[in-house]
Amino acid sequence: MTPRLPRLAALAAALSLLLAAPALPAAAHEAQHPDPAATLAITPTPQSVHPRGDRATVASTVTLVTGDTSDDQAVRVTEDALRAAGAHRIVRGTAPGRGGLTVYVGSAAPLAPLHVEGPSQLPADGYVLAIGSGRIVLAGKDTTGTYYAAQSLRQVLPHRTHPGATVAGLEVRDWPATPLRGVIEGFYGTPWSHAARLDQLDFYGEHKMNIYVYSPKDDPYLRARWREAYPADQLAQLKELVDRSAADHVDFTYALSPGLSVCYSADADIKALVDKFQTLWNIGVRTFAVPLDDISYTNWNCQADKDRWGTGGGAAGAAQSYLLNRVNREFIATHPGAQPLQMVPTEYYNVSPSPYKKALADQLDPDVLVEWTGVGVIAPTMTVAQAKAARTVFGHPILTWDNYPVNDYITNRLLLGPFNGREKGLPGELAGITANPMIQPYASKLALFTVADYAWNDSAYDPRASWGAAVKEYAGGDPRTAAALRSFADLSYSSDLNRQQAPELAGELASFWSSGDSRRLDRTLAALQSAPAVLRERLPDRAFADDAGPWLDATAAWGAAARTALRMLDAARDGHGAEAWKLRQELPALVATAQSFTYTGLDGRKIPVLVGDGVLDTFIDDATAEHDRLLGVTGPPKALTSLGTYQTNTPARMADGDDSTYFWSNGTPAPGDTVTLDLRKEQPIGDITLAMGKPGSVDDYLHAGVLEYSADGTTWQQLAAFSGQATVTATPPAGTTARFVRARATAAQDNWVVVREFGVVTARAAVTGGPPAAAGSSLHAAADGDLATVYRAARAPEAGESLDLALGRAQSVGTVTVLRPEGESAKAAVQLRAADGGWRTVGALTGSYTRIRVGAVSADAVRLAWSSGGSPQIAEVIVG
């Protein structure tokens, strides 16, 4: 392995440019739009690709000639690619072979006969790959560039078992958009396994990422016990990681976090930090970082620091600068080959000027890299202007710590969507980009593929296209596996960077609701249901199934539930009421199963996982509501809001009848933001209650707003105004009817919004008679418009006992439908009360679904006159 000193010099030069006027080296060629056909196989997307008119053929015997910028790793990747393309014998030589194919690794001179310019004017890690006229040339700006050329060749060459493959002529001229590109293992929670880290390092090398920052928050020797030396076995594992990093052309960065207990002014602590770094230096580490994030800078760890620097952010910045400068001068500067020191500031997530940042800008050594998460801990967007502002306010080169796809704050989710919201041109303003991945290393690869793609060539980056390429690669190129992986990953697409959940499934559902094509939707849902089994059986990276196990199980279960909901809806639309009702009764258990799968956290807690939330569950709810509407049942109110949702605290929770659950917004309301109840049809309304806030968040409520109602959702009438009330009540005038009731914010505020319950009293059919309801049930459940509630009798009926439903007024009755739980067998005559007060029998209960057509009879009540059987149960009596 050749020394990595050239990278240090190249990085120093790049940082100088960044602090002045960031740009690619003047002599580097401007990137051209790559030819789509030519670049299809190469990832990350190359800066410049041109097809040639000539070609090369992979002969049985290939001559391989090495040059000054080759190393063992580049040669290994090249030879493996040639063998996979059909070469049977590879001969090392110093000159071209007498015939057949010659491959040059690490030399620019052989480019001349192809009339291809060499890599001398490219930035560090750049390379030229040329194929044509019986030769293949891999010429890197440095050894890493040649290694990257080999990785590109690996993707270009075909896979064949026999020689003779013809490879079209090609010229690739490629370089990275930013010097440092990689991953920071910096999350809280279960650290990655040693095997997973080794696997990740190989992945980084294959995707031209050149930095891995070792900073797992739950490694005690990094934080709580940072002064202590690693046990021998753990140090040996770290050495194995360092060695693998070198083989993969990845800089292993060791990040020590002393901030929980360090005394900045203490020589002993500075010595302890330097000594710890020395132990890592001894096993090959050449890049070091000192993260000072997620600590208090208002509370000192020792009186000496307070005595020396005082208090406040400026004092903390001065103290941290002192510590880092000592480390920089006493360790980094005294170790030739060490890369620039990195640090994470305590204020790492904005660009607002502050005494703390000013102290770092003024006092921290100028060659220290400052890591920054953007505007926000998890920045939905990151722009060129923000990066320039960060460089100005910190006064140092900026290395982004991008908190995507990290999921330690939402461990119930996988984040499988692409890197998004990062402006083109951003990498050119930075010293580099590091992404903080998920607790699940193998599942992180989809997103990390797209990070690598963006960091290498942001000008050509397209999030959706890169995501599709990631899926295809991870599936091993197998179309069936890729389709299953895409279907599964779509359910975990959303994040702060990708706002739409399950965009492809959501599109299919929208198409179904507009077209009614249930066969097409069933094919989609069937593929979704079977995707987990396909991935477990066929995905090349079997560890993905271990990472994603609970989410795979949940996906299969949600697929089964959604397909049942679709069959229910089809049956209802086709007039097969009994079948539809049977399927509707199966749905709650299927949904409960889908919601039952859990992820086990580091502390042993079982955390229910989420997939496709807001899409699959909404479809099932909407299909159920449509089934009920076809039966003539209103159904329970539906909660809506213009506000975003914080984690799993969905709008449905404000209308579930449970005061211990709640909707919680993920941001502050602006004037005009609303929370709404859709009563599903216009009807008389009574008392309204809006209960907001919760223990621990007592100020999270709409501080100023109005209650309004509407028949159509367009024209609104004000009912009441409120201000400074966490619980709002109102009584509309007698005779008021509405379909929608909402609370609308009339002023901006600093607090988010919690709604525990939003309730509206509506007219109910009067239900009397018996037998009396069992505990936890009520007579009213037999006619409350909600098929999920059931009247359950406390005992069997007595002679002459009946259940009576008053309709309020005489009306024309065409049908009477009685829904009961499956297996219910109590017998009863179904009767209507005519205008003369007499009861007329129109039919009898038969099974769980009874629908009786009575023509057009004028009646003001319905009676179930019990005759025999056990304790009756009624889900709903529907008069149509």
GIWORA-V117373 format. One record per helix or strand of 2 or more residues. SS is the DSSP state (2 for helix, 1 for strand). FROM is the first residue (numbers start at 1). TO is the last residue. If there is no record, write none. Layout:
ss->SS from->FROM to->TO
ss->SS from->FROM to->TO
//
This chain:
ss->2 from->5 to->19
ss->2 from->36 to->39
ss->1 from->48 to->57
ss->1 from->61 to->66
ss->2 from->72 to->84
ss->1 from->89 to->93
ss->1 from->101 to->105
ss->2 from->109 to->114
ss->1 from->127 to->132
ss->1 from->135 to->140
ss->2 from->143 to->156
ss->1 from->166 to->174
ss->1 from->180 to->185
ss->2 from->194 to->206
ss->1 from->211 to->214
ss->2 from->232 to->247
ss->1 from->251 to->255
ss->2 from->267 to->281
ss->1 from->287 to->291
ss->2 from->303 to->309
ss->2 from->313 to->332
ss->1 from->342 to->344
ss->2 from->355 to->363
ss->1 from->369 to->372
ss->2 from->384 to->394
ss->1 from->398 to->402
ss->2 from->427 to->429
ss->1 from->432 to->435
ss->2 from->445 to->456
ss->2 from->458 to->460
ss->2 from->463 to->474
ss->2 from->479 to->490
ss->2 from->503 to->515
ss->2 from->518 to->538
ss->2 from->543 to->547
ss->2 from->549 to->573
ss->2 from->577 to->594
ss->1 from->598 to->600
ss->1 from->606 to->608
ss->2 from->616 to->631
ss->1 from->638 to->641
ss->2 from->651 to->655
ss->1 from->663 to->665
ss->1 from->674 to->692
ss->1 from->704 to->710
ss->1 from->717 to->723
ss->1 from->727 to->730
ss->1 from->737 to->745
ss->1 from->754 to->762
ss->1 from->766 to->769
ss->2 from->779 to->783
ss->1 from->791 to->793
ss->1 from->802 to->819
ss->1 from->827 to->833
ss->1 from->839 to->844
ss->1 from->849 to->868
ss->1 from->873 to->874
ss->1 from->876 to->879
//
